[in-house]
Amino acid sequence: MDRDSKTMHDNAIACSPLAQLKGVMKLMRPKQWVKNGFVLAPLVFSGAFLDAGAVNHALLAVLLFCVGSSATYVINDMHDIERDRRHPKKSKTRPLAAGIVSVPAALILLAALYAVLVWGWFVAPKVVMVIAAYLVLNLAYTFVLKHQPVVDIFTIAIGFVLRVYAGAMALDVPVSSWMFITTLCLALYLAAVKRRQELSQSGTEGRKVLEKYSVSLVDRYAEMSATGALLFYSMFVMSAKPELVITVPLVLFGLFRYWFVVEALDGGESPTDALLADWQLLFTVALWVAACGWALWPVQG
């Protein structure tokens, strides 16, 4: 054990049990669970949100995806621990790098998360199969793909598509081609903006792959993806769900507002933080969900 590792290990031991518990929770990154709301998309668009059984299955899928995504964050933080210790911000905010949580404790947490997924296999095997694909994809991302320009952005985006597939598997409904391509474009937009903000705020020091990008390049990626997301969503609404036409302006406003948060308020490096920190974005998402529920509410004959 080198000097830095020994110091971090001693710090973890010295922390109070409450501080270590908070560190373990932070290691799971519960704020990022907001992304798993994509799992509920099939529940909304299938109109099954009034079926108690369907709601229970969808919520179980969200829970299992939260467990799976937390497992990927633990692995990522363990892999990046040495680099995070040299980072001025992450050395204080990442529990492993800051020494609040020890590596053995992180391994125990990881084993517990995997145990929950094993239990989930017996309850919702199709959902866990999708989560297993997500885990494999993120392992590849952590060790290889995040160093490959363009591939790294698409890998992040595919993770969102897999969330939608997990929701569909939970309800045993097909994922329409419209939902697939719209989700992919929206996720590419969020991933491109994330890279843009990393470049503009930290330069190329934060990630090695950022040396291959420029702000103007990822701006074009983001613009192309946002246009595609709006276009395909609108085509989906016009052709398959015309009653959802009232939600198109909300989607357009959401894209505009998110770009404003990125450009004017210097957010966007974490899409979750940008969403939770801006009340107008939160209100737009809530209004979109309410509008979808109202438009898709079954009409009693």
Steps between C-alpha positions, in 0.01 A plus 500: 500500500650835396500807726193663338301177514593446865398857584164460328443165674583654839265789426219257424558323830511833686167620357196460721253221411246763393754669270592163348131417448449833325811427293362161396173662396688768305709229333175360359422847353125505575463837322582320175201270547295776336631365168315176566176686444551395136398150614146633548463624140333178373257514794393851399478450124331159522220659703541232769559750782152430643576128532628437853684185393676680214598786731647255753700323228630832363599627845682173571691547174594854609619367837712229338648749253589731790686210659676417172599859429634540854715191448653659190579819694676299773714319241577826320608673823717204598663502158560878504597533867864597439413758234216639714742549791702737281190692388439824698122444522451123481761441771255665739163394357559135406473282816773256394745769389430704813560200722151505653431151369770233482548270200400189703176675599436587136552135403247390763253757366558377146437139606176606671381683186575197284314281750190716453528455124529122544177514701349712224583230247248268666233772510547682167751304286439698179567828676817370663621373160484858371673626815771235449558642150521846658757375753715344229477816289610714794787269585618543143450876534696522827802309371505570124217687330517826694839560341359469145366827351141485369470141625496635856203726426306220332573264789346745746197541272447126460476478879185714481355285222556192716303667778203533266538136393503392864169681552356328194617158620339565838162550330561246223426762232704575187718809471392696197760614250387859571571466872837340428630769265353790703662371820831449321501854360403657832769301682761597240402863556549469877830313460635752248407791728670323790824473299466864394477618858788282611711659228396857575531466879800269545672495163658171403618417852180331615499219243762384256242464222426874521830563321327367186206739522442873461212709631386582146497130405290384795274804449420367154445151643258645757311710245463207261379270778253752643355561154469125445331447837243772431441385143453131582286573805276725292474238224412238762228723641354590160496143370430284806379716790338817361339565837851580631543800269456726804830365638713604201532866613604374845776286348615794290502732803689238703774477238525880481506538877763230549726668246447831682601336831812367327598820321392777735500332841804278437322174581473177304818315604258285697156484331349387829640800689383735225148356520475503878647850532266673255134532601388580147646174369343307786165668441520427126566130563215482752268679258603264218421195717163650598418584137589146389282354775209725406530434127541123536240454774266219390159625392217306664239405246 
